[in-house]
Amino acid sequence: MKQIDELWRERVQAYIKELRRYFKYIFNDHLLFVLIFGGGAAIYYYSEWVKTLGSGFPVGMVMAVVLAIFLAASPIHTLLKQADIVFLLPLEIKLSSYFKKGIKLSVVTQGYILLLLLAAFMPMYAKVTGNGFKTFFYLLAIILVLKVWNLYIHWMMLKVNDRHALFFDWLIRYLLNAILLYFIIEEASFWFIGVILLIMAAITLYFRETVKNKPLRWDLLIEKEQGRMQVFYRAANMFTDVPHLSGQVKRRRWLDPLFSHIPYGSGQTYRFLYARTIVRTSEFSGLIIRLSIISAILLIYNSNVYFSAAISMLFLYLTGFQLVPMLRRHELKVWTGLYPVNPSQKRIAFLGLLLKVLVCQAILFGISAGIGSNIQHGAVIGGVAIVFAFLFAKVYAPGRIAKLEKD
């Protein structure tokens, strides 16, 4: 037992060391500026929006839907490695204390996120219900208990040898969390709350008996742990090189017409390479799509020109900043060093592609703002965004690249 405890302690220390290693790059001056600027603007407009809310606003529905997402999403920190499937599998019976510590760590980390989320909802809740902030700790206690329940159920479901079962597990837990929170926030009859609690208790007993004698699925646990770390590495890769990162590459033949305008010739080598990298690599194409969709939605539902301009510039900055590491994407590959082209083409091709991506995004922002408000509003936002895109690609990005090349 002592050796098992020492193993967990060593894994946690290595995990914290790994996080610290990349956090010093993530939380640099640039990101802190964006967080302060964006966070300050968001807090201001959120407080102004809260003042406009009346008693008819569905605060219970909004809080229940959002909080239930974070409750149902309950990844468990096992800190397992690929080799554990060979060396620790024979000791599975003796590892109960190890996995209990993993669940406790998951409760702490995810509970902190729920604490922040509930704190953000409290001004809206207090304004609509008039209950004040005295119910904060009452709601927090309920949410933390629900988080423990979600982690416990999810841990049992990881023993079930059925991929579809994991999805239905998440869906059922999400619905139960959302309904129960809605009844509690809206102060519904105790009988309604009691029915949901009985259903949750029945599900707990059923799954506990179902998986009672089933072994752990080590392959799934390791896959989940690696997937969780890959999410962190993708975030860290926006700021520094991460050797542990393994992205997904897809052929996407249907997008081949996008490359038809690239002329044939050795001078277009890197232009073609980086264009293919953006389209085929989920890491970068997904990034562009996600940020574009989120910002477009925010612009459609906002008519304040200053806030829209700030949103467009913020998301252009986030897109451009996170695309810069793509310049070194193929640096460790031997065959790129064999290209009979001038190395300066690499930077020129990347900056040209970066400018095109940001300009296309800026045009989308202008169209979105126009849809949400009027043509003049869209023209102003589109113009501001395009100017910012040129400044980023022509002024900021070259300096950022020069700094990366010195490291």
Secondary structure, DSSP 8 states (H G I E B T S, - for coil): -HHHHHHHHHHHHHHHHHHHHHHHHHSSHHHHHHHHHHHHHHHHHHHHHHHT--TTS-HHHHHHHHHHHHHH---------TTHHHHTGGGGGGGHHHHHHHHHHHHHHHHHHHHHHHHHHHHHHHHHH--GGGGHHHHHHHHHHHHHHHHHHHHHHTTSS-HHHHHHHHHHHHHHHHHHHHHHHTT--HHHHHHHHHHHHHHHHHHHHHTTT----HHHHHHHHHHHHHHHHHHHTTTS--TT----B---GGGGGGGTTS--SGGGHHHHHHHHHHHHBHHHHHHHHHHHHHHHHHHHT---HHHHHHHHHHHHHHHHHHHGGGGGTTTT-GGGGG--S-THHHHHHHHHHHHHHHHHHHHHHHHHHHHHS-HHHHHHHHHHHHHHHHHIIIIIHHHHHHHHHH-
